[in-house]
Each structure stands twice: as C-alpha cells, then as structure tokens.
C-alpha cells in the first residue's frame, strides 16, 4: 500500500507539477516496491522475526546515517546543514506555497531579477543576464551578469545564509517590481564573498557581488 501511494505521488508530480521531474524520479519506483513491499514474515517465522530480518545491517546503517544527520541539524539550532561536500541539506522543494509564489514573482517570472557578478567595477546597466538552463543555454563572454535563480537560490537550491536573508513577508506584501531587496542583496553578496562557491568558467573568477535589477525586453539590465 505504501509503495502504491508513493507511485501515485510521482504520477501527481508528473501531471500537476513537472513532467520532467516526474520522469527524473521514475527509477525510485523500484526501491519503493522492493523496500516498502518487503515481506516482514518471510522465512517461516512470525512477524517479529520478520521485522528483525527486515532491519538487518544495511537498514540499521541507513537509519544511523539519518539519525546522525538529524542530530547535526538539531545541534545547529535546527538550521540547515551547510551545502559543503560531503554534507548537504538536500532541501527538496523547501518552501511553502506562499513563499514559493513570492520568490517566483520577484526573482523568476516578472521583470525583476537577482543577478550575480564577478566584477563589482562593472556598471550592471546594459549588461546581458545569463540564466541557468536545464539543457543548452546562451553563451556570452564577460562582461555579463548571471541570474541567481537556480544558481544560489531556487526550487531545490537552498543555502542557510541566503535563506535567512530572504524576507518572505515583505516579498509577499510587495507587488511585482516594488520589492525592497537591499537585505537580500547584502546577504547574497556576503555569502558569495565568504564562500566563493560560484565561479565564472570563462575567466575562473568567483562571483563576488549581487544586484536586484529590472530587465529590459531584450534581456539586458535597464535599472538597478
């Protein structure tokens, strides 16, 4: 029953959220049926014996890893683990509905964007903004700016320092184009400088600053 419910979950994701995501997670179905569909009374014993067999060394090791991860989060005051290999918070779709709508309104779907730069001496106005694509994408040599969406914030991209800089209530109250983003810009810029996690491939330089901008129809920055 549990395996069937998990299968229906993926069907729902495919139909109502994203067909691509539904397809990407299709291989999980096998683990659902093998894991959740295990026979706890196998081997001719009773259910207790089957349960002991079910929780063999492999599953006990898995439970131990999960408990250790949860303990790490608890010790950090229930803040996310750092996205720093080999650790990861693996925050899969880590936003509520209203938070997600606010992020999309101000950072993805409207005319405003949070953009990143490798050189704070560049004037952002007039520069092209490159976005991360699932496949392909636009190639352009610097000076350019980079859309922060799905680079350092996005549906499955969550960093504690950036999350703490997002004022979701102010975002939700603000109409499109009217969000006062100075706190978010300062938090993201600080994270970029301290962590040096994002690098411009064409030059090898780290991205070190952020701007909240308005885009022109041609995809260049018209206003900071």
Secondary structure by P-SEA (a helix, b strand, c coil): caaaaaaaaaaaaaccccaaaaaaaccaaaaaaaaaacccccccccaaaaaaaaacaaaaaaaaaaaaaaaaaaaaccccccccccccccccccccaaaaaaaaacccccccccccccccccccccbbbbbbbccccccccccccccccccccccccccaaaaaacaaaaaaaccccccccaaaaaaaaaaaaacccccccccccccccccccccccccccccc
